[in-house]
Every structure is written in structure tokens, then in C-alpha cells.
Amino acid sequence: VLIALSPPICLGAIAAFLVHRPTSFRRIEHWIGWRWSAAAALGATLAALAFDMMPDWVTYAPMTWLVVACALRPDRQPLGQLLTNPFVKHVGVVSYGIYLMHMFCINLVRRLVHMHEGPLVFVLALAVSIAAATLSYRFFESPFLRWKDRVAKRPGGLSTNAALVEKASPKRSVPIVVGAAIESEAIDSAYEDKSVS
């Protein structure tokens, strides 16, 4: 199953599931929650990428370790300064657009520079992907998010059951790589409203 699907996505989903459970979270925090864990994971990832002959899982495992280590300790690690950089935060905000449009941007750059791969293609495709995602976020995603907020404020809107959900689950924050926090009751209320309607 892991080979048929995308192994990096599967590893990320498994890691997210394990970090979400209190018992496995404690074990994961014990093994990879130390201060220099993210820096070590970055080194292991770069080392794995340097050797082309390695099996793919040798690269996927340290990449997953890197993401989890950054999420566990966003503020108390050497990479914290990098992860809270305004540009890196912006990339995090528009990352969904990057995910959606990166192949289009890569193919566009390949046609413009008449090269299939290489550092130039990578750098230009990355810049074009970030620019396209920024425009998409500014002119497409943001208006829809503002519209969603207006609808939620109306009587009978999306947040009607928020009080019920707040009573059912206490407030808790989930750390994210860039050190921001998602209030889980907002997520819970979105799921609650979908189940009611």
C-alpha cells in the first residue's frame, strides 16, 4: 500500500496521526523532541539528497523527522529563527497555492528556459510558484475567506454550534512549524456544523 500510494504523504499522515494521540506523542517527543533534533534531521535530509543512489525511503524518513521535529519544538530550537522569518511565514500562508500550481509553474519555466531540469529551473520555478500562489491567495483565496467569515457571523451561519462545541471540548492549541497556533475549537466547530447540516 505504501509503495502504491505516495510514501512521503503516507509518512506525513502516519506521523500526524501518531503525534495527535497522547501516548504516541509522549514517545515521539521523547525520541525526537530534543533541542537539536530538527537541525540533525535537516543534516540527515541533505545527506540523503546528496546521494542519488540511495533508496527513496532513505530520503523520506529524515524529511518526515524534520517536519515532526520542527512541529514539536517550534520555539526552542536552532531552526526557530529561520521558521519565524516573515518570508518563510508567507510561504507557509500561500503553501496550498504552491502545492496546487507548482507543476504548472515548473512546466512554464522549462518551456521558457528550454531546459528540463537543473538549478536554474529549480530556482525560477520556485520563484514563479511563490509569486503565482501569492497572487492566488490575494485575489482568489482571501475574498472567499472573507466571505466565509461574513456568512459565519449571520444568524444560522457556520458558527451557530460553536458554543456547544466549546462546552464539549476545552480550548487547546496545536503548534505548527512556524510557531503559530490553530485553535482547535474552530476546527471542531467546522466539523460540527457539517455534521448538523
C-alpha positions in Angstrom: 0.0 0.0 0.0 2.8 2.4 0.9 4.6 1.8 -2.4 1.4 2.1 -4.5 0.5 5.5 -2.8 2.8 8.4 -2.3 5.2 7.3 0.5 6.0 10.9 1.7 2.3 11.7 2.0 1.7 8.4 3.8 4.6 9.0 6.2 3.3 12.5 6.9 -0.2 11.3 7.5 1.0 8.5 9.8 3.2 11.0 11.7 0.3 13.4 12.1 -1.9 10.6 13.4 0.8 9.5 15.9 1.6 13.0 17.2 -2.2 13.6 17.7 -2.5 10.7 20.1 -1.3 11.5 23.7 0.5 8.1 24.3 2.4 8.1 21.0 3.0 11.8 21.2 4.9 11.3 24.5 7.1 8.6 22.9 7.8 10.7 19.8 8.6 13.7 21.9 11.0 11.6 24.0 12.8 10.3 20.9 12.9 13.4 18.6 11.8 16.3 20.8 15.3 17.3 21.9 16.7 20.7 21.1 19.0 19.9 18.2 16.7 17.3 16.6 15.4 19.5 13.8 19.0 20.5 12.9 20.1 16.9 12.9 17.1 15.9 10.7 18.0 18.7 8.3 21.5 17.4 8.1 20.3 13.8 7.5 17.9 15.1 4.8 20.6 17.0 3.0 23.0 14.0 3.3 20.3 11.7 1.8 19.6 14.1 -1.0 23.3 14.3 -1.8 23.5 10.6 -2.7 21.4 9.8 -5.8 21.9 6.0 -5.4 20.0 5.8 -2.1 16.5 4.2 -2.0 13.8 6.8 -1.8 12.7 5.9 1.7 16.2 6.9 2.9 15.2 10.5 1.9 11.6 10.3 3.1 12.3 9.2 6.6 14.6 12.2 7.6 12.2 14.6 5.8 9.4 13.3 8.0 11.6 13.5 11.0 12.4 17.1 10.1 8.8 18.2 9.8 7.8 16.5 13.1 10.8 17.8 15.0 10.0 21.4 13.8 6.4 21.0 14.9 7.3 19.6 18.3 9.6 22.4 19.3 8.9 25.4 17.1 10.3 28.0 19.6 13.1 26.1 21.3 15.4 25.0 18.6 18.2 26.5 16.4 15.9 26.5 13.3 13.4 28.6 15.2 14.8 31.9 13.8 14.5 30.6 10.3 11.0 29.2 10.7 9.7 32.5 12.2 11.2 34.6 9.4 8.5 36.8 7.7 9.2 35.4 4.2 9.1 31.8 5.5 5.8 32.5 7.2 4.5 34.0 4.0 5.4 30.8 2.1 3.6 28.9 4.8 0.5 31.0 4.3 0.5 30.5 0.5 1.8 26.9 0.6 -1.5 25.4 -0.5 -1.4 27.5 -3.7 2.2 26.4 -4.2 1.1 22.8 -3.9 -1.7 23.4 -6.4 0.3 25.3 -9.0 3.9 24.1 -8.8 3.7 21.7 -11.7 2.2 24.3 -14.0 5.0 26.7 -12.9 7.7 24.1 -13.4 6.5 23.3 -16.9 6.2 27.0 -17.8 9.8 27.7 -16.7 11.0 24.6 -18.6 9.5 26.0 -21.8 10.9 29.5 -21.2 14.5 28.4 -20.5 14.5 25.4 -22.8 15.9 23.1 -20.1 14.2 20.2 -18.4 16.0 20.3 -15.0 18.8 21.8 -13.1 19.4 24.6 -10.5 18.2 27.3 -12.8 14.9 25.5 -13.4 14.5 24.9 -9.7 15.2 28.5 -8.6 13.0 30.0 -11.3 10.2 27.5 -10.8 10.3 28.1 -7.0 10.1 31.9 -7.5 7.3 31.6 -10.1 5.3 29.2 -7.8 5.6 31.5 -4.8 4.5 34.5 -7.0 1.6 32.7 -8.5 0.5 31.4 -5.1 0.7 34.9 -3.6 -1.5 36.3 -6.4 -3.9 33.4 -6.0 -4.1 34.0 -2.2 -4.5 37.7 -2.6 -7.1 37.8 -5.3 -8.9 34.4 -5.0 -8.5 32.7 -1.6 -8.7 35.8 0.6 -12.0 37.1 -0.8 -13.5 33.6 -0.3 -12.2 33.5 3.3 -13.6 37.0 4.0 -17.0 35.8 2.5 -16.9 32.7 4.7 -16.3 35.0 7.8 -19.3 37.2 6.8 -21.5 34.1 6.4 -20.4 32.7 9.7 -21.5 36.0 11.5 -25.0 35.8 10.2 -27.7 34.1 12.3 -27.8 30.4 11.3 -24.3 30.8 9.8 -21.4 28.5 10.1 -20.6 29.3 13.7 -24.0 28.6 15.2 -22.9 25.5 17.1 -19.6 27.0 18.4 -21.0 27.3 21.9 -22.0 23.6 22.0 -18.5 22.6 20.8 -16.8 24.9 23.3 -18.7 23.2 26.1 -17.8 19.8 24.8 -14.0 20.4 24.3 -11.7 22.6 26.2 -9.5 25.1 24.3 -6.2 23.7 23.2 -3.5 24.9 20.8 -1.6 22.8 18.3 1.9 24.1 17.5 2.8 24.5 13.8 6.2 24.6 12.2 6.3 28.4 12.1 5.2 28.7 15.7 1.7 29.8 15.0 -1.3 28.1 16.7 -4.6 26.8 15.5 -7.4 27.0 17.9 -8.9 23.5 17.7 -12.4 24.5 18.7 -12.6 26.4 15.4 -11.8 23.3 13.5 -14.2 21.3 15.7 -17.0 23.7 15.1 -16.5 23.5 11.3 -16.8 19.7 11.5 -19.8 20.0 13.9 -21.6 22.3 11.5 -21.1 20.0 8.6 -22.5 17.1 10.5 -25.6 19.1 11.6 -26.3 20.3 8.0 
